[in-house]
């Protein structure tokens, strides 16, 4: 992956995480995270159920 494509992917993941209500991970802003950390967090968000149905 080129540095330019990695930066584009980071921006995409940050946008997707913000859409899911994630603005920080621990005390770090999303833009401070590495691509690997962002991908891991996004995978975690995708696995979590959006709404618990009663």
Rosetta blueprint (number, residue, H / E / L):
1 X L
2 X L
3 X H
4 X H
5 X H
6 X H
7 X H
8 X H
9 X H
10 X H
11 X H
12 X H
13 X H
14 X H
15 X H
16 X H
17 X H
18 X H
19 X H
20 X L
21 X L
22 X L
23 X L
24 X E
25 X E
26 X L
27 X L
28 X E
29 X E
30 X H
31 X H
32 X H
33 X L
34 X L
35 X H
36 X H
37 X H
38 X H
39 X H
40 X H
41 X H
42 X H
43 X H
44 X H
45 X H
46 X H
47 X H
48 X L
49 X L
50 X L
51 X L
52 X L
53 X L
54 X L
